[in-house]
Amino acid sequence: MRNKKRKFDPQEMPLCITWDGTTTRGYVSSVNVMQDDFIDYIKSENWQPAAEILDDEWFEFVTMLVDESMDYSPLHYAAYKGAPIEFFQKMLEKGALRTLENKYGERAIDIAKKNGHNHLLEILEPMYQRDIPFEILERIQENFYKLIRSRIIEIISLDAIKTIEQEVIFPKLAHLLEKEEIRVWFPIPGMYGGFYYWFEGEGSNTKLIAKSWCRVWGGSEQCHEITPEGSKFLRDC
């Protein structure tokens, strides 16, 4: 008897978010009309249509600082406006990060406190689902950045490094500690691709798995395992 094909359940897929670290609005390729509308609804405190966008299956939540001033992310804006708790719950389910800081080092909870929105303090308090020693996390991140730079040189050019580092904020791995299962897409301007990465393992045995590619360069896809000791090429991941 033929086995029944197991039905795909999207709830079993790891949460995936986009880290768009570009600091100039015109340079942000992943920001589309729906995301612009989402931000505008938050700014105008129009919570119902903003919530409907979050519920749209085609909406890709971008964890980003949307202003060129690098002041506010969507979560920061919602905290500033004192959005309903139910709206924050939806944002957090989509991948909003409580630990994300603006250029002044302020998180959404700090913005809420400053503006007297005390009803939001509990839901905006950072919570961590993974426990990785700080020194290990720092070394993995340092080696991840080295890999990013080497792949940019390989795929684009040596000259591109300086420009990209001036205009793109590299992701902080500490944000991944907020979610038990999360994967992040980090697009690189000019690379026609980027990095897709996630944690595996626990505690001091944690390692970062990173896939990178250029979509217009056949055979450019690579996979690396990154540890405190360095990074190594994997045949598959």
C-alpha positions in Angstrom: 0.0 0.0 0.0 1.4 3.4 -1.0 2.2 5.7 2.0 0.2 8.8 2.2 2.2 11.9 1.4 2.6 14.0 4.6 0.7 17.3 4.3 3.0 20.3 4.5 2.4 22.3 7.7 3.8 25.8 7.5 3.6 26.0 11.3 6.5 23.5 11.5 8.8 25.7 9.5 11.3 27.8 11.4 10.5 31.5 11.7 12.4 33.4 9.0 13.0 37.1 9.0 15.0 39.5 6.9 17.8 41.7 8.3 17.9 44.7 6.0 20.9 46.6 7.3 21.1 49.2 4.6 21.2 52.8 6.0 19.9 54.7 3.0 16.3 54.3 2.0 16.9 54.4 -1.8 19.3 51.5 -1.3 16.9 49.1 0.4 15.8 46.7 -2.3 13.6 44.5 -0.1 11.3 47.3 1.0 8.1 47.1 -1.1 4.8 48.9 -1.2 3.2 46.7 1.5 6.0 47.4 3.9 5.8 51.1 3.3 2.1 51.1 3.9 2.7 49.1 7.1 5.0 51.8 8.5 2.7 54.6 7.5 -0.2 52.9 9.2 1.8 52.7 12.4 2.9 56.3 12.2 -0.7 57.4 11.9 -1.9 55.0 14.6 -4.1 53.2 12.2 -3.8 49.8 13.9 -6.5 47.7 12.1 -5.1 48.0 8.5 -1.6 47.6 9.9 -2.7 44.3 11.6 -4.3 43.1 8.4 -0.9 43.6 6.6 0.7 41.5 9.3 -1.9 38.7 8.6 -1.2 38.8 4.9 0.6 35.6 3.8 2.6 37.6 1.3 3.9 40.1 3.8 7.6 39.7 4.6 8.4 41.2 8.0 11.7 43.1 7.7 13.5 43.7 10.9 15.0 47.0 10.0 15.6 50.6 11.0 13.5 52.3 8.4 14.7 55.9 8.7 18.0 57.0 7.2 18.6 58.6 10.6 18.6 55.0 12.0 16.2 56.1 14.8 13.3 53.7 14.6 12.3 50.2 13.5 8.6 49.2 13.1 8.7 48.0 16.8 10.2 51.3 17.9 7.5 53.3 16.1 4.8 51.2 17.6 6.3 51.6 21.1 6.5 55.4 20.5 2.8 55.5 19.5 1.6 53.3 22.3 0.1 50.6 20.1 -2.3 48.0 21.6 -0.7 45.0 23.2 -2.5 42.7 20.7 -0.7 44.5 17.9 2.7 43.9 19.5 1.9 40.2 19.9 1.3 40.0 16.2 4.6 41.8 15.4 6.6 39.5 17.8 5.0 36.4 16.2 6.2 37.7 12.8 9.8 38.1 14.0 10.1 41.6 15.5 13.1 41.8 17.9 12.8 43.3 21.3 16.6 43.7 21.6 17.0 45.7 18.4 18.6 49.1 19.2 18.6 52.4 17.4 21.7 54.5 16.9 21.3 55.8 20.5 21.2 52.3 21.9 17.5 52.5 22.7 15.3 49.4 22.5 11.5 49.5 22.0 11.0 49.1 25.7 13.1 52.2 26.3 11.0 54.2 23.9 7.8 53.0 25.6 9.2 54.0 29.1 10.3 57.5 27.8 6.8 58.2 26.5 4.9 56.8 29.5 3.4 53.7 27.8 3.8 51.6 30.9 1.2 49.1 29.7 3.8 47.9 27.1 6.7 47.3 29.4 5.9 43.7 30.1 5.5 42.6 26.5 8.5 44.5 25.4 10.9 43.2 28.0 13.5 41.2 26.1 13.2 37.4 26.6 15.9 34.9 25.6 15.2 31.3 24.3 18.9 30.4 23.9 21.7 30.5 26.3 25.1 31.1 24.7 28.1 32.4 26.7 28.9 35.9 25.7 32.5 35.3 24.8 31.5 32.4 22.5 28.8 34.5 20.8 31.3 37.4 20.2 33.9 35.1 18.6 31.3 33.4 16.4 30.1 36.9 15.3 33.6 38.0 14.6 34.3 35.0 12.4 30.9 35.5 10.7 31.9 39.0 9.7 35.2 37.8 8.4 33.3 35.3 6.2 31.0 38.0 5.0 33.9 40.2 4.0 35.7 37.4 2.2 32.6 36.5 0.2 32.0 40.1 -0.8 35.6 40.3 -2.1 35.1 37.0 -4.0 31.8 37.8 -5.5 31.9 41.6 -6.0 35.4 43.1 -5.4 37.9 44.3 -2.8 36.9 47.9 -3.4 33.2 47.1 -2.5 34.1 46.3 1.1 34.6 49.9 2.2 31.4 51.1 0.6 29.3 48.3 1.9 30.6 48.6 5.5 29.7 52.3 5.4 26.2 51.8 4.1 25.2 48.4 5.6 24.9 47.5 9.3 25.9 43.8 9.8 23.5 41.8 11.8 24.1 41.1 15.5 23.9 37.5 16.4 22.6 38.2 19.9 19.2 38.9 18.3 18.9 35.2 17.4 18.8 34.4 21.1 15.3 35.8 21.3 13.8 32.9 19.3 14.3 29.2 19.8 14.1 28.5 16.1 14.8 31.4 13.7 16.6 31.8 10.4 17.7 35.1 9.0 18.1 36.4 5.4 20.8 39.1 5.1 20.8 40.6 1.6 24.0 42.3 0.5 23.7 45.3 -1.9 25.5 44.7 -5.2 25.9 41.0 -4.5 22.6 39.9 -6.1 22.3 37.6 -3.1 23.5 37.5 0.5 23.5 35.2 3.5 21.0 32.9 5.0 22.0 31.8 8.5 20.9 30.1 11.7 22.2 28.6 14.9 22.6 24.9 15.6 23.6 23.3 18.9 23.4 24.6 22.4 25.5 26.5 24.9 29.2 26.4 24.4 28.6 23.9 21.5 26.7 26.4 19.5 27.7 26.9 15.9 26.4 29.2 13.1 25.4 27.7 9.8 25.6 30.2 6.9 24.7 29.8 3.2 25.7 32.5 0.8 25.2 33.0 -3.0 25.0 35.3 -5.9 21.8 34.6 -7.9 23.4 35.7 -11.2 26.6 33.6 -10.8 25.9 29.9 -11.3 27.7 27.7 -8.8 28.4 30.5 -6.4 26.4 29.0 -3.5 28.5 28.0 -0.5 27.8 26.7 3.0 29.9 27.3 6.0 30.0 26.2 9.6 31.2 29.0 11.9 32.5 28.4 15.4 34.6 30.4 17.9 37.7 28.9 16.3 36.8 30.0 12.7 34.8 28.9 9.7 34.9 25.8 7.5 33.4 25.0 4.2 30.6 22.4 4.2 29.7 20.4 1.1 26.0 20.6 2.1 23.8 22.1 4.7 
